[in-house]
Structure formats: structure tokens, C-alpha cells
Amino acid sequence: MSGRLVIIGAGGFARETAQAALAAGLPLAGHLDDDPALHGVVLDGVPVLGGTERVPQLKDASFVVCVGNPRDHASRARLVRRLGLPEHRYTTVVHPTAVVSASSSVGRGTVLLAHTVLTASVRVGRHVAVMPQTVLTHDDEVGDLATLASGVRLGGGARIGRGAYVGAGALVREGVAVGDWSLVGMGSVVLADVPPGEVWAGSPARRLRAAAAPALEQLTADDAARIPVRGVNG
């Protein structure tokens, strides 16, 4: 990591990441957020330095993008694309209580919050959000820009696609794939593959509807650009 860490966003996930960064001893400068009402505010002891228009001025800083929620789980992808930063400008934040095996790998810009576990040969892509108490077991793959909410459990060899959102407490059976930009509801039990761009929920999880428009737009854009995927479609 070069320079002090700046967290893009100042919502709940961003504030959690700030606390993880401090616990890990990272040199944290503060948040950037495009809500003018937050500029100059101190959140949990961490200042909001201004909006994202300041990014080009912070030439020695490193960044992590911490936005997104189930209502729009494509927002992190849009912001990463808009910022247009080279990969080396992003850092990875790992809470000191997280357990990452020597055979596992974690991409730049990814956040692993408290008590997450990566057991053996787990591959986590770039700009992934992994919330507290999540367990990734042997040979799991998590695509770029995915979100795993708190308490998610993935069986061995599960695959989570690019930009997918897996809700709090969801269980994904071993060897099952969750497609790109799909959303799995909280507490769901996923026993079969979830196609790209769909919303599934329940126990066992079943299709409810197509994903929201922002996620479908990202899915279409990825297909058009033929972006290499670390996940179910690549």
C-alpha cells in the first residue's frame, strides 16, 4: 500500500471498514463521500475529507471503495469504473481477527471484516465485500465486486459470480454456483445453481424475479465488453 488509506464512502460498510483498518494498523486518512452534508463530519473518530472529486489530488493515497447495499449492489462497480484508478492504487483491508490460509488469495480493493475465515485454496477477487463471521471453505471462488453479507457460509467448491450479492446468514451448498449480478436473500439455503441476473430466496432458495435494473445493466455491460470473470461464467 502506498501512502495513507482513503475509504470511498461513508455509510455503514465504509465505517466498518475504517474500524477494521484501524484495528489492522493501517495509516487511515479518512473518508471521501459525495454527500455534501457529511463533509467535515467525523464518523467514529474518522473524518470525511470531502467528495470523490478530491481523488486526483490525493496522488500518494491508496483507496478502497466501500459502497453498496441489497437495493443497489451494482453501485460499487459503477464507482470503481468512474474513478478509473489503476489496480495498484487500491489496497486490501483485512481485520486482524480474520483467518486467511496460506493457500488462499484475496484481490486488491477487497475487505475482509472481523472473524471471516478462508480455509484452503479459496480465491476472492477484487473489490469484494466480506462481512463479519463469513466462512469460505475449501476451493471456493468469489468473483470481483461480489458482496457476502454477515454470517454467510459457502460449502466447498462453491462459486459466487461477479457482482453477486449473498444476503446475511445465507447457506450455499458445496459445488453450487451463484451467477453474476444475482442476489440471494438473507437466510436462504441455496441448493441449486442460481443463473446470472436473478433474485432467489427461501429454504430451499427459489427464483423470485429478475435482478434490479442496475444489476442487469452491469450484467449486459460485462457481456458486451467480454470482461474476464473470476467466478461462475469464466
Helices and strands as residue ranges (DSSP letters): E 5-8, H 12-23, E 28-32, G 36-38, E 42-43, E 46-47, G 52-57, E 62-65, H 75-83, G 87-89, E 93-94, E 99-100, E 105-106, E 111-112, E 117-118, E 123-124, E 129-130, E 135-136, E 141-142, E 147-148, E 153-154, E 159-160, E 165-166, E 171-172, E 177-178, E 183-184, E 189-190, E 198-202, E 205-210, H 213-225
